Amino acid sequence: MVCRELPLFPLRPESFMPPKILTVDDSKTIRMLLARLFGKYHCEIFEAENGSEGLNVASTEKPDLIIIDYNMPVMDGITMLRQLRENEELKKTPVIMLTGDTSLEILTSVSLLGLSDCLSKPFSDGQLLAKVSRFLSLESRDS
């Protein structure tokens, strides 16, 4: 009997880790809706209620995707986005901004800061999942 030695490949534990999603919104209702939506998928969900708290969570957890609200107290979405893009560890993290204001001026200013995508409120689960799928591959918990 001949045994062939199989090549060894280094295990990459991060390839087995579910993606991390950080949601940052001052509305507890929106955060709960997003947690329920993403709870259907194999992913870790982290929440923050303003940009300052969101930056702290992002620095600690290193999410694979951040979803932020445009208008929040303490620190708004634009300020958070600006600080994310200045952080070496987080500057390439995809960011989707949720906003009720879709004026051309706002969209231009956030795109210049390196926003990955934008979604106007109100939105459907399907619309958000379509945006998220550009950056992450989510596996359903049902499969």
Buried (B, 14 or more C-beta within 10 A) or exposed (E): EEEEEEEEEEEEEEEEEBBBBBBBBBBEEBBEBBBEBBEEBEBBBBBBBBBBBBBEBBEEEEBBBBBBBBBBEEBBBBBBBBBBBEEEEBEEBBBBBBBEEEEEEBBEEBEEBBBBBBBBBEEEEEEBBEBBEEBBEBEEEEE
